Amino acid sequence: SDVTPVPHNGCRPQKRRRI
């Protein structure tokens, strides 16, 4: 139950992702 404004990136904190 993840309710975060970030995509499913495994079990890691929000990092700087350049898409």
N, C-alpha and C positions, 0 to 999 in steps of 0.2 A: 504493500500500500504506500507507494511513493507519491507525495503531493508537492513536488518541487518543479519550478519553472525551468527545468533542465531535462534534456533527453536522457534516456537510460544509458548511463556510461559505467555499467558494472557497479562495484561498491566503492566508488571513489568520489571525493568531494568535487565541487565545481571548479574546474580548471579552465585556463584560457584556451579555447578551441577555435582554431581558424578554419572555417569551412569554405 
